[in-house]
Amino acid sequence: MSQKLSPAARRAKAARDKAYAMSEWGKKKKRDAQKKKCKSGYDYDHRTKKCIPASKNRAGGPGGTKNEKTSSRYGY
């Protein structure tokens, strides 16, 4: 379900998302995912370290992603 954003907010969000995806951490995740060569419809889950359905690889599970320890786990 897409967010209901005004045109200005949509452009601002797109810019933020692009900047995050092109950060060093975003590029590392993309490299890792491409190396795993998951089949169509699957994404590489960096938390569980395996390919899972894309529909299940959103928001980090029941607790969300707020408590994930990215810096301690990956060094970022």
mmCIF file of the N, C-alpha and C atoms, coordinates in Angstrom:
data_MODEL
# 
_entry.id   MODEL 
# 
loop_
_atom_site.group_PDB 
_atom_site.id 
_atom_site.type_symbol 
_atom_site.label_atom_id 
_atom_site.label_alt_id 
_atom_site.label_comp_id 
_atom_site.label_asym_id 
_atom_site.label_entity_id 
_atom_site.label_seq_id 
_atom_site.pdbx_PDB_ins_code 
_atom_site.Cartn_x 
_atom_site.Cartn_y 
_atom_site.Cartn_z 
_atom_site.occupancy 
_atom_site.B_iso_or_equiv 
_atom_site.pdbx_formal_charge 
_atom_site.auth_seq_id 
_atom_site.auth_comp_id 
_atom_site.auth_asym_id 
_atom_site.auth_atom_id 
_atom_site.pdbx_PDB_model_num 
ATOM 1   N N  . MET A 1 1  ? 0.843  -1.177  0.000  1.00 0.00 ? 1  MET A N  1 
ATOM 2   C CA . MET A 1 1  ? 0.000  0.000   0.000  1.00 0.00 ? 1  MET A CA 1 
ATOM 3   C C  . MET A 1 1  ? 0.888  1.239   0.000  1.00 0.00 ? 1  MET A C  1 
ATOM 4   N N  . SER A 1 2  ? 0.684  2.102   -0.948 1.00 0.00 ? 2  SER A N  1 
ATOM 5   C CA . SER A 1 2  ? 1.526  3.286   -1.044 1.00 0.00 ? 2  SER A CA 1 
ATOM 6   C C  . SER A 1 2  ? 1.068  4.363   -0.055 1.00 0.00 ? 2  SER A C  1 
ATOM 7   N N  . GLN A 1 3  ? 2.005  5.220   0.270  1.00 0.00 ? 3  GLN A N  1 
ATOM 8   C CA . GLN A 1 3  ? 1.682  6.316   1.172  1.00 0.00 ? 3  GLN A CA 1 
ATOM 9   C C  . GLN A 1 3  ? 0.959  7.402   0.409  1.00 0.00 ? 3  GLN A C  1 
ATOM 10  N N  . LYS A 1 4  ? 0.051  8.089   1.073  1.00 0.00 ? 4  LYS A N  1 
ATOM 11  C CA . LYS A 1 4  ? -0.671 9.195   0.446  1.00 0.00 ? 4  LYS A CA 1 
ATOM 12  C C  . LYS A 1 4  ? 0.083  10.479  0.743  1.00 0.00 ? 4  LYS A C  1 
ATOM 13  N N  . LEU A 1 5  ? 0.954  10.856  -0.181 1.00 0.00 ? 5  LEU A N  1 
ATOM 14  C CA . LEU A 1 5  ? 1.792  12.032  0.010  1.00 0.00 ? 5  LEU A CA 1 
ATOM 15  C C  . LEU A 1 5  ? 1.461  13.091  -1.027 1.00 0.00 ? 5  LEU A C  1 
ATOM 16  N N  . SER A 1 6  ? 1.674  14.334  -0.642 1.00 0.00 ? 6  SER A N  1 
ATOM 17  C CA . SER A 1 6  ? 1.520  15.420  -1.602 1.00 0.00 ? 6  SER A CA 1 
ATOM 18  C C  . SER A 1 6  ? 2.651  15.314  -2.626 1.00 0.00 ? 6  SER A C  1 
ATOM 19  N N  . PRO A 1 7  ? 2.500  15.950  -3.769 1.00 0.00 ? 7  PRO A N  1 
ATOM 20  C CA . PRO A 1 7  ? 3.574  15.881  -4.778 1.00 0.00 ? 7  PRO A CA 1 
ATOM 21  C C  . PRO A 1 7  ? 4.926  16.353  -4.242 1.00 0.00 ? 7  PRO A C  1 
ATOM 22  N N  . ALA A 1 8  ? 4.936  17.419  -3.439 1.00 0.00 ? 8  ALA A N  1 
ATOM 23  C CA . ALA A 1 8  ? 6.204  17.917  -2.889 1.00 0.00 ? 8  ALA A CA 1 
ATOM 24  C C  . ALA A 1 8  ? 6.804  16.917  -1.905 1.00 0.00 ? 8  ALA A C  1 
ATOM 25  N N  . ALA A 1 9  ? 5.966  16.333  -1.074 1.00 0.00 ? 9  ALA A N  1 
ATOM 26  C CA . ALA A 1 9  ? 6.444  15.344  -0.106 1.00 0.00 ? 9  ALA A CA 1 
ATOM 27  C C  . ALA A 1 9  ? 6.935  14.091  -0.812 1.00 0.00 ? 9  ALA A C  1 
ATOM 28  N N  . ARG A 1 10 ? 6.267  13.713  -1.896 1.00 0.00 ? 10 ARG A N  1 
ATOM 29  C CA . ARG A 1 10 ? 6.677  12.535  -2.657 1.00 0.00 ? 10 ARG A CA 1 
ATOM 30  C C  . ARG A 1 10 ? 8.062  12.737  -3.257 1.00 0.00 ? 10 ARG A C  1 
ATOM 31  N N  . ARG A 1 11 ? 8.318  13.925  -3.802 1.00 0.00 ? 11 ARG A N  1 
ATOM 32  C CA . ARG A 1 11 ? 9.639  14.219  -4.368 1.00 0.00 ? 11 ARG A CA 1 
ATOM 33  C C  . ARG A 1 11 ? 10.718 14.228  -3.281 1.00 0.00 ? 11 ARG A C  1 
ATOM 34  N N  . ALA A 1 12 ? 10.387 14.811  -2.121 1.00 0.00 ? 12 ALA A N  1 
ATOM 35  C CA . ALA A 1 12 ? 11.355 14.858  -1.024 1.00 0.00 ? 12 ALA A CA 1 
ATOM 36  C C  . ALA A 1 12 ? 11.674 13.450  -0.531 1.00 0.00 ? 12 ALA A C  1 
ATOM 37  N N  . LYS A 1 13 ? 10.650 12.602  -0.426 1.00 0.00 ? 13 LYS A N  1 
ATOM 38  C CA . LYS A 1 13 ? 10.869 11.224  0.026  1.00 0.00 ? 13 LYS A CA 1 
ATOM 39  C C  . LYS A 1 13 ? 11.703 10.452  -0.988 1.00 0.00 ? 13 LYS A C  1 
ATOM 40  N N  . ALA A 1 14 ? 11.438 10.664  -2.268 1.00 0.00 ? 14 ALA A N  1 
ATOM 41  C CA . ALA A 1 14 ? 12.214 9.985   -3.312 1.00 0.00 ? 14 ALA A CA 1 
ATOM 42  C C  . ALA A 1 14 ? 13.683 10.383  -3.224 1.00 0.00 ? 14 ALA A C  1 
ATOM 43  N N  . ALA A 1 15 ? 13.943 11.658  -2.959 1.00 0.00 ? 15 ALA A N  1 
ATOM 44  C CA . ALA A 1 15 ? 15.330 12.125  -2.834 1.00 0.00 ? 15 ALA A CA 1 
ATOM 45  C C  . ALA A 1 15 ? 15.999 11.504  -1.612 1.00 0.00 ? 15 ALA A C  1 
ATOM 46  N N  . ARG A 1 16 ? 15.286 11.443  -0.485 1.00 0.00 ? 16 ARG A N  1 
ATOM 47  C CA . ARG A 1 16 ? 15.837 10.824  0.736  1.00 0.00 ? 16 ARG A CA 1 
ATOM 48  C C  . ARG A 1 16 ? 16.117 9.346   0.518  1.00 0.00 ? 16 ARG A C  1 
ATOM 49  N N  . ASP A 1 17 ? 15.172 8.647   -0.099 1.00 0.00 ? 17 ASP A N  1 
ATOM 50  C CA . ASP A 1 17 ? 15.332 7.215   -0.342 1.00 0.00 ? 17 ASP A CA 1 
ATOM 51  C C  . ASP A 1 17 ? 16.517 6.943   -1.268 1.00 0.00 ? 17 ASP A C  1 
ATOM 52  N N  . LYS A 1 18 ? 16.661 7.764   -2.294 1.00 0.00 ? 18 LYS A N  1 
ATOM 53  C CA . LYS A 1 18 ? 17.772 7.597   -3.243 1.00 0.00 ? 18 LYS A CA 1 
ATOM 54  C C  . LYS A 1 18 ? 19.107 7.838   -2.538 1.00 0.00 ? 18 LYS A C  1 
ATOM 55  N N  . ALA A 1 19 ? 19.167 8.882   -1.697 1.00 0.00 ? 19 ALA A N  1 
ATOM 56  C CA . ALA A 1 19 ? 20.408 9.180   -0.970 1.00 0.00 ? 19 ALA A CA 1 
ATOM 57  C C  . ALA A 1 19 ? 20.773 8.028   -0.040 1.00 0.00 ? 19 ALA A C  1 
ATOM 58  N N  . TYR A 1 20 ? 19.774 7.442   0.623  1.00 0.00 ? 20 TYR A N  1 
ATOM 59  C CA . TYR A 1 20 ? 20.043 6.322   1.523  1.00 0.00 ? 20 TYR A CA 1 
ATOM 60  C C  . TYR A 1 20 ? 20.515 5.099   0.732  1.00 0.00 ? 20 TYR A C  1 
ATOM 61  N N  . ALA A 1 21 ? 19.859 4.827   -0.399 1.00 0.00 ? 21 ALA A N  1 
ATOM 62  C CA . ALA A 1 21 ? 20.235 3.664   -1.207 1.00 0.00 ? 21 ALA A CA 1 
ATOM 63  C C  . ALA A 1 21 ? 21.640 3.801   -1.776 1.00 0.00 ? 21 ALA A C  1 
ATOM 64  N N  . MET A 1 22 ? 22.074 5.030   -2.015 1.00 0.00 ? 22 MET A N  1 
ATOM 65  C CA . MET A 1 22 ? 23.395 5.244   -2.599 1.00 0.00 ? 22 MET A CA 1 
ATOM 66  C C  . MET A 1 22 ? 24.477 5.472   -1.539 1.00 0.00 ? 22 MET A C  1 
ATOM 67  N N  . SER A 1 23 ? 24.111 5.363   -0.262 1.00 0.00 ? 23 SER A N  1 
ATOM 68  C CA . SER A 1 23 ? 25.114 5.477   0.796  1.00 0.00 ? 23 SER A CA 1 
ATOM 69  C C  . SER A 1 23 ? 26.003 4.233   0.785  1.00 0.00 ? 23 SER A C  1 
ATOM 70  N N  . GLU A 1 24 ? 27.087 4.273   1.515  1.00 0.00 ? 24 GLU A N  1 
ATOM 71  C CA . GLU A 1 24 ? 27.987 3.105   1.569  1.00 0.00 ? 24 GLU A CA 1 
ATOM 72  C C  . GLU A 1 24 ? 27.250 1.871   2.079  1.00 0.00 ? 24 GLU A C  1 
ATOM 73  N N  . TRP A 1 25 ? 26.400 2.053   3.089  1.00 0.00 ? 25 TRP A N  1 
ATOM 74  C CA . TRP A 1 25 ? 25.649 0.925   3.655  1.00 0.00 ? 25 TRP A CA 1 
ATOM 75  C C  . TRP A 1 25 ? 24.667 0.379   2.619  1.00 0.00 ? 25 TRP A C  1 
ATOM 76  N N  . GLY A 1 26 ? 23.982 1.254   1.890  1.00 0.00 ? 26 GLY A N  1 
ATOM 77  C CA . GLY A 1 26 ? 23.048 0.805   0.857  1.00 0.00 ? 26 GLY A CA 1 
ATOM 78  C C  . GLY A 1 26 ? 23.752 0.061   -0.256 1.00 0.00 ? 26 GLY A C  1 
ATOM 79  N N  . LYS A 1 27 ? 24.917 0.556   -0.656 1.00 0.00 ? 27 LYS A N  1 
ATOM 80  C CA . LYS A 1 27 ? 25.678 -0.102  -1.719 1.00 0.00 ? 27 LYS A CA 1 
ATOM 81  C C  . LYS A 1 27 ? 26.177 -1.468  -1.263 1.00 0.00 ? 27 LYS A C  1 
ATOM 82  N N  . LYS A 1 28 ? 26.585 -1.574  0.000  1.00 0.00 ? 28 LYS A N  1 
ATOM 83  C CA . LYS A 1 28 ? 27.045 -2.861  0.528  1.00 0.00 ? 28 LYS A CA 1 
ATOM 84  C C  . LYS A 1 28 ? 25.907 -3.883  0.522  1.00 0.00 ? 28 LYS A C  1 
ATOM 85  N N  . LYS A 1 29 ? 24.713 -3.451  0.946  1.00 0.00 ? 29 LYS A N  1 
ATOM 86  C CA . LYS A 1 29 ? 23.568 -4.365  0.949  1.00 0.00 ? 29 LYS A CA 1 
ATOM 87  C C  . LYS A 1 29 ? 23.239 -4.820  -0.468 1.00 0.00 ? 29 LYS A C  1 
ATOM 88  N N  . LYS A 1 30 ? 23.321 -3.910  -1.425 1.00 0.00 ? 30 LYS A N  1 
ATOM 89  C CA . LYS A 1 30 ? 23.024 -4.268  -2.815 1.00 0.00 ? 30 LYS A CA 1 
ATOM 90  C C  . LYS A 1 30 ? 24.054 -5.258  -3.346 1.00 0.00 ? 30 LYS A C  1 
ATOM 91  N N  . ARG A 1 31 ? 25.339 -5.030  -3.061 1.00 0.00 ? 31 ARG A N  1 
ATOM 92  C CA . ARG A 1 31 ? 26.383 -5.970  -3.497 1.00 0.00 ? 31 ARG A CA 1 
ATOM 93  C C  . ARG A 1 31 ? 26.139 -7.357  -2.911 1.00 0.00 ? 31 ARG A C  1 
ATOM 94  N N  . ASP A 1 32 ? 25.857 -7.413  -1.601 1.00 0.00 ? 32 ASP A N  1 
ATOM 95  C CA . ASP A 1 32 ? 25.616 -8.696  -0.935 1.00 0.00 ? 32 ASP A CA 1 
ATOM 96  C C  . ASP A 1 32 ? 24.428 -9.417  -1.558 1.00 0.00 ? 32 ASP A C  1 
ATOM 97  N N  . ALA A 1 33 ? 23.349 -8.688  -1.794 1.00 0.00 ? 33 ALA A N  1 
ATOM 98  C CA . ALA A 1 33 ? 22.136 -9.293  -2.336 1.00 0.00 ? 33 ALA A CA 1 
ATOM 99  C C  . ALA A 1 33 ? 22.385 -9.827  -3.743 1.00 0.00 ? 33 ALA A C  1 
ATOM 100 N N  . GLN A 1 34 ? 23.121 -9.083  -4.558 1.00 0.00 ? 34 GLN A N  1 
ATOM 101 C CA . GLN A 1 34 ? 23.389 -9.537  -5.918 1.00 0.00 ? 34 GLN A CA 1 
ATOM 102 C C  . GLN A 1 34 ? 24.291 -10.761 -5.945 1.00 0.00 ? 34 GLN A C  1 
ATOM 103 N N  . LYS A 1 35 ? 25.203 -10.867 -4.985 1.00 0.00 ? 35 LYS A N  1 
ATOM 104 C CA . LYS A 1 35 ? 26.083 -12.044 -4.913 1.00 0.00 ? 35 LYS A CA 1 
ATOM 105 C C  . LYS A 1 35 ? 25.293 -13.305 -4.598 1.00 0.00 ? 35 LYS A C  1 
ATOM 106 N N  . LYS A 1 36 ? 24.214 -13.186 -3.835 1.00 0.00 ? 36 LYS A N  1 
ATOM 107 C CA . LYS A 1 36 ? 23.449 -14.364 -3.408 1.00 0.00 ? 36 LYS A CA 1 
ATOM 108 C C  . LYS A 1 36 ? 22.592 -14.939 -4.526 1.00 0.00 ? 36 LYS A C  1 
ATOM 109 N N  . LYS A 1 37 ? 22.266 -14.144 -5.548 1.00 0.00 ? 37 LYS A N  1 
ATOM 110 C CA . LYS A 1 37 ? 21.484 -14.596 -6.707 1.00 0.00 ? 37 LYS A CA 1 
ATOM 111 C C  . LYS A 1 37 ? 20.202 -15.311 -6.285 1.00 0.00 ? 37 LYS A C  1 
ATOM 112 N N  . CYS A 1 38 ? 19.367 -14.618 -5.549 1.00 0.00 ? 38 CYS A N  1 
ATOM 113 C CA . CYS A 1 38 ? 18.076 -15.177 -5.138 1.00 0.00 ? 38 CYS A CA 1 
ATOM 114 C C  . CYS A 1 38 ? 17.173 -15.340 -6.354 1.00 0.00 ? 38 CYS A C  1 
ATOM 115 N N  . LYS A 1 39 ? 16.308 -16.342 -6.296 1.00 0.00 ? 39 LYS A N  1 
ATOM 116 C CA . LYS A 1 39 ? 15.406 -16.558 -7.427 1.00 0.00 ? 39 LYS A CA 1 
ATOM 117 C C  . LYS A 1 39 ? 14.362 -15.442 -7.502 1.00 0.00 ? 39 LYS A C  1 
ATOM 118 N N  . SER A 1 40 ? 13.652 -15.368 -8.613 1.00 0.00 ? 40 SER A N  1 
ATOM 119 C CA . SER A 1 40 ? 12.691 -14.301 -8.854 1.00 0.00 ? 40 SER A CA 1 
ATOM 120 C C  . SER A 1 40 ? 11.632 -14.253 -7.752 1.00 0.00 ? 40 SER A C  1 
ATOM 121 N N  . GLY A 1 41 ? 11.342 -13.041 -7.275 1.00 0.00 ? 41 GLY A N  1 
ATOM 122 C CA . GLY A 1 41 ? 10.348 -12.875 -6.220 1.00 0.00 ? 41 GLY A CA 1 
ATOM 123 C C  . GLY A 1 41 ? 10.911 -13.004 -4.821 1.00 0.00 ? 41 GLY A C  1 
ATOM 124 N N  . TYR A 1 42 ? 12.212 -13.256 -4.718 1.00 0.00 ? 42 TYR A N  1 
ATOM 125 C CA . TYR A 1 42 ? 12.865 -13.405 -3.419 1.00 0.00 ? 42 TYR A CA 1 
ATOM 126 C C  . TYR A 1 42 ? 13.889 -12.290 -3.221 1.00 0.00 ? 42 TYR A C  1 
ATOM 127 N N  . ASP A 1 43 ? 14.071 -11.899 -1.970 1.00 0.00 ? 43 ASP A N  1 
ATOM 128 C CA . ASP A 1 43 ? 15.073 -10.904 -1.603 1.00 0.00 ? 43 ASP A CA 1 
ATOM 129 C C  . ASP A 1 43 ? 16.039 -11.522 -0.608 1.00 0.00 ? 43 ASP A C  1 
ATOM 130 N N  . TYR A 1 44 ? 17.245 -10.980 -0.575 1.00 0.00 ? 44 TYR A N  1 
ATOM 131 C CA . TYR A 1 44 ? 18.216 -11.418 0.431  1.00 0.00 ? 44 TYR A CA 1 
ATOM 132 C C  . TYR A 1 44 ? 17.944 -10.659 1.718  1.00 0.00 ? 44 TYR A C  1 
ATOM 133 N N  . ASP A 1 45 ? 17.704 -11.381 2.795  1.00 0.00 ? 45 ASP A N  1 
ATOM 134 C CA . ASP A 1 45 ? 17.453 -10.771 4.095  1.00 0.00 ? 45 ASP A CA 1 
ATOM 135 C C  . ASP A 1 45 ? 18.773 -10.690 4.846  1.00 0.00 ? 45 ASP A C  1 
ATOM 136 N N  . HIS A 1 46 ? 19.248 -9.475  5.092  1.00 0.00 ? 46 HIS A N  1 
ATOM 137 C CA . HIS A 1 46 ? 20.534 -9.290  5.746  1.00 0.00 ? 46 HIS A CA 1 
ATOM 138 C C  . HIS A 1 46 ? 20.490 -9.644  7.231  1.00 0.00 ? 46 HIS A C  1 
ATOM 139 N N  . ARG A 1 47 ? 19.302 -9.712  7.790  1.00 0.00 ? 47 ARG A N  1 
ATOM 140 C CA . ARG A 1 47 ? 19.179 -10.060 9.203  1.00 0.00 ? 47 ARG A CA 1 
ATOM 141 C C  . ARG A 1 47 ? 19.309 -11.568 9.399  1.00 0.00 ? 47 ARG A C  1 
ATOM 142 N N  . THR A 1 48 ? 18.606 -12.355 8.554  1.00 0.00 ? 48 THR A N  1 
ATOM 143 C CA . THR A 1 48 ? 18.662 -13.815 8.685  1.00 0.00 ? 48 THR A CA 1 
ATOM 144 C C  . THR A 1 48 ? 19.710 -14.447 7.779  1.00 0.00 ? 48 THR A C  1 
ATOM 145 N N  . LYS A 1 49 ? 20.268 -13.630 6.862  1.00 0.00 ? 49 LYS A N  1 
ATOM 146 C CA . LYS A 1 49 ? 21.313 -14.066 5.938  1.00 0.00 ? 49 LYS A CA 1 
ATOM 147 C C  . LYS A 1 49 ? 20.871 -15.197 5.012  1.00 0.00 ? 49 LYS A C  1 
ATOM 148 N N  . LYS A 1 50 ? 19.639 -15.076 4.456  1.00 0.00 ? 50 LYS A N  1 
ATOM 149 C CA . LYS A 1 50 ? 19.183 -16.038 3.465  1.00 0.00 ? 50 LYS A CA 1 
ATOM 150 C C  . LYS A 1 50 ? 18.135 -15.390 2.575  1.00 0.00 ? 50 LYS A C  1 
ATOM 151 N N  . CYS A 1 51 ? 17.824 -16.045 1.456  1.00 0.00 ? 51 CYS A N  1 
ATOM 152 C CA . CYS A 1 51 ? 16.817 -15.539 0.523  1.00 0.00 ? 51 CYS A CA 1 
ATOM 153 C C  . CYS A 1 51 ? 15.432 -15.898 1.057  1.00 0.00 ? 51 CYS A C  1 
ATOM 154 N N  . ILE A 1 52 ? 14.574 -14.896 1.122  1.00 0.00 ? 52 ILE A N  1 
ATOM 155 C CA . ILE A 1 52 ? 13.201 -15.106 1.580  1.00 0.00 ? 52 ILE A CA 1 
ATOM 156 C C  . ILE A 1 52 ? 12.267 -14.386 0.622  1.00 0.00 ? 52 ILE A C  1 
ATOM 157 N N  . PRO A 1 53 ? 10.966 -14.742 0.613  1.00 0.00 ? 53 PRO A N  1 
ATOM 158 C CA . PRO A 1 53 ? 10.034 -14.043 -0.275 1.00 0.00 ? 53 PRO A CA 1 
ATOM 159 C C  . PRO A 1 53 ? 10.062 -12.536 -0.021 1.00 0.00 ? 53 PRO A C  1 
ATOM 160 N N  . ALA A 1 54 ? 10.018 -11.768 -1.088 1.00 0.00 ? 54 ALA A N  1 
ATOM 161 C CA . ALA A 1 54 ? 10.088 -10.310 -0.968 1.00 0.00 ? 54 ALA A CA 1 
ATOM 162 C C  . ALA A 1 54 ? 8.977  -9.768  -0.082 1.00 0.00 ? 54 ALA A C  1 
ATOM 163 N N  . SER A 1 55 ? 7.808  -10.391 -0.117 1.00 0.00 ? 55 SER A N  1 
ATOM 164 C CA . SER A 1 55 ? 6.692  -9.914  0.690  1.00 0.00 ? 55 SER A CA 1 
ATOM 165 C C  . SER A 1 55 ? 6.959  -10.074 2.185  1.00 0.00 ? 55 SER A C  1 
ATOM 166 N N  . LYS A 1 56 ? 7.838  -10.985 2.557  1.00 0.00 ? 56 LYS A N  1 
ATOM 167 C CA . LYS A 1 56 ? 8.157  -11.210 3.969  1.00 0.00 ? 56 LYS A CA 1 
ATOM 168 C C  . LYS A 1 56 ? 9.377  -10.410 4.423  1.00 0.00 ? 56 LYS A C  1 
ATOM 169 N N  . ASN A 1 57 ? 10.091 -9.797  3.478  1.00 0.00 ? 57 ASN A N  1 
ATOM 170 C CA . ASN A 1 57 ? 11.325 -9.089  3.811  1.00 0.00 ? 57 ASN A CA 1 
ATOM 171 C C  . ASN A 1 57 ? 11.061 -7.589  3.955  1.00 0.00 ? 57 ASN A C  1 
ATOM 172 N N  . ARG A 1 58 ? 10.083 -7.241  4.771  1.00 0.00 ? 58 ARG A N  1 
ATOM 173 C CA . ARG A 1 58 ? 9.735  -5.850  4.988  1.00 0.00 ? 58 ARG A CA 1 
ATOM 174 C C  . ARG A 1 58 ? 9.605  -5.581  6.481  1.00 0.00 ? 58 ARG A C  1 
ATOM 175 N N  . ALA A 1 59 ? 10.164 -4.481  6.925  1.00 0.00 ? 59 ALA A N  1 
ATOM 176 C CA . ALA A 1 59 ? 10.009 -3.963  8.285  1.00 0.00 ? 59 ALA A CA 1 
ATOM 177 C C  . ALA A 1 59 ? 10.618 -4.833  9.376  1.00 0.00 ? 59 ALA A C  1 
ATOM 178 N N  . GLY A 1 60 ? 11.456 -5.791  9.063  1.00 0.00 ? 60 GLY A N  1 
ATOM 179 C CA . GLY A 1 60 ? 12.221 -6.502  10.071 1.00 0.00 ? 60 GLY A CA 1 
ATOM 180 C C  . GLY A 1 60 ? 11.447 -7.377  11.025 1.00 0.00 ? 60 GLY A C  1 
ATOM 181 N N  . GLY A 1 61 ? 10.250 -7.806  10.685 1.00 0.00 ? 61 GLY A N  1 
ATOM 182 C CA . GLY A 1 61 ? 9.491  -8.705  11.543 1.00 0.00 ? 61 GLY A CA 1 
ATOM 183 C C  . GLY A 1 61 ? 8.597  -7.978  12.525 1.00 0.00 ? 61 GLY A C  1 
ATOM 184 N N  . PRO A 1 62 ? 8.105  -8.683  13.550 1.00 0.00 ? 62 PRO A N  1 
ATOM 185 C CA . PRO A 1 62 ? 7.106  -8.103  14.444 1.00 0.00 ? 62 PRO A CA 1 
ATOM 186 C C  . PRO A 1 62 ? 7.599  -6.885  15.221 1.00 0.00 ? 62 PRO A C  1 
ATOM 187 N N  . GLY A 1 63 ? 8.877  -6.806  15.530 1.00 0.00 ? 63 GLY A N  1 
ATOM 188 C CA . GLY A 1 63 ? 9.375  -5.671  16.305 1.00 0.00 ? 63 GLY A CA 1 
ATOM 189 C C  . GLY A 1 63 ? 9.820  -4.492  15.465 1.00 0.00 ? 63 GLY A C  1 
ATOM 190 N N  . GLY A 1 64 ? 9.682  -4.584  14.143 1.00 0.00 ? 64 GLY A N  1 
ATOM 191 C CA . GLY A 1 64 ? 10.167 -3.519  13.274 1.00 0.00 ? 64 GLY A CA 1 
ATOM 192 C C  . GLY A 1 64 ? 11.682 -3.556  13.181 1.00 0.00 ? 64 GLY A C  1 
ATOM 193 N N  . THR A 1 65 ? 12.277 -2.424  12.836 1.00 0.00 ? 65 THR A N  1 
ATOM 194 C CA . THR A 1 65 ? 13.728 -2.388  12.681 1.00 0.00 ? 65 THR A CA 1 
ATOM 195 C C  . THR A 1 65 ? 14.401 -1.459  13.679 1.00 0.00 ? 65 THR A C  1 
ATOM 196 N N  . LYS A 1 66 ? 13.632 -0.876  14.585 1.00 0.00 ? 66 LYS A N  1 
ATOM 197 C CA . LYS A 1 66 ? 14.202 0.094   15.517 1.00 0.00 ? 66 LYS A CA 1 
ATOM 198 C C  . LYS A 1 66 ? 15.293 -0.496  16.406 1.00 0.00 ? 66 LYS A C  1 
ATOM 199 N N  . ASN A 1 67 ? 15.182 -1.755  16.766 1.00 0.00 ? 67 ASN A N  1 
ATOM 200 C CA . ASN A 1 67 ? 16.127 -2.342  17.718 1.00 0.00 ? 67 ASN A CA 1 
ATOM 201 C C  . ASN A 1 67 ? 17.248 -3.143  17.069 1.00 0.00 ? 67 ASN A C  1 
ATOM 202 N N  . GLU A 1 68 ? 17.321 -3.131  15.745 1.00 0.00 ? 68 GLU A N  1 
ATOM 203 C CA . GLU A 1 68 ? 18.405 -3.854  15.088 1.00 0.00 ? 68 GLU A CA 1 
ATOM 204 C C  . GLU A 1 68 ? 19.724 -3.135  15.342 1.00 0.00 ? 68 GLU A C  1 
ATOM 205 N N  . LYS A 1 69 ? 20.747 -3.886  15.584 1.00 0.00 ? 69 LYS A N  1 
ATOM 206 C CA . LYS A 1 69 ? 22.061 -3.327  15.909 1.00 0.00 ? 69 LYS A CA 1 
ATOM 207 C C  . LYS A 1 69 ? 22.948 -3.360  14.678 1.00 0.00 ? 69 LYS A C  1 
ATOM 208 N N  . THR A 1 70 ? 22.659 -2.501  13.726 1.00 0.00 ? 70 THR A N  1 
ATOM 209 C CA . THR A 1 70 ? 23.377 -2.493  12.457 1.00 0.00 ? 70 THR A CA 1 
ATOM 210 C C  . THR A 1 70 ? 24.866 -2.259  12.654 1.00 0.00 ? 70 THR A C  1 
ATOM 211 N N  . SER A 1 71 ? 25.215 -1.270  13.470 1.00 0.00 ? 71 SER A N  1 
ATOM 212 C CA . SER A 1 71 ? 26.630 -0.917  13.597 1.00 0.00 ? 71 SER A CA 1 
ATOM 213 C C  . SER A 1 71 ? 27.430 -2.046  14.237 1.00 0.00 ? 71 SER A C  1 
ATOM 214 N N  . SER A 1 72 ? 26.853 -2.745  15.211 1.00 0.00 ? 72 SER A N  1 
ATOM 215 C CA . SER A 1 72 ? 27.608 -3.808  15.849 1.00 0.00 ? 72 SER A CA 1 
ATOM 216 C C  . SER A 1 72 ? 27.661 -5.055  14.972 1.00 0.00 ? 72 SER A C  1 
ATOM 217 N N  . ARG A 1 73 ? 26.621 -5.285  14.186 1.00 0.00 ? 73 ARG A N  1 
ATOM 218 C CA . ARG A 1 73 ? 26.577 -6.486  13.366 1.00 0.00 ? 73 ARG A CA 1 
ATOM 219 C C  . ARG A 1 73 ? 27.414 -6.350  12.104 1.00 0.00 ? 73 ARG A C  1 
ATOM 220 N N  . TYR A 1 74 ? 27.370 -5.176  11.467 1.00 0.00 ? 74 TYR A N  1 
ATOM 221 C CA . TYR A 1 74 ? 28.015 -5.033  10.173 1.00 0.00 ? 74 TYR A CA 1 
ATOM 222 C C  . TYR A 1 74 ? 29.192 -4.059  10.177 1.00 0.00 ? 74 TYR A C  1 
ATOM 223 N N  . GLY A 1 75 ? 29.413 -3.351  11.261 1.00 0.00 ? 75 GLY A N  1 
ATOM 224 C CA . GLY A 1 75 ? 30.516 -2.425  11.312 1.00 0.00 ? 75 GLY A CA 1 
ATOM 225 C C  . GLY A 1 75 ? 30.215 -1.079  10.677 1.00 0.00 ? 75 GLY A C  1 
ATOM 226 N N  . TYR A 1 76 ? 28.930 -0.758  10.475 1.00 0.00 ? 76 TYR A N  1 
ATOM 227 C CA . TYR A 1 76 ? 28.550 0.538   9.916  1.00 0.00 ? 76 TYR A CA 1 
ATOM 228 C C  . TYR A 1 76 ? 27.927 1.396   10.985 1.00 0.00 ? 76 TYR A C  1 
# 
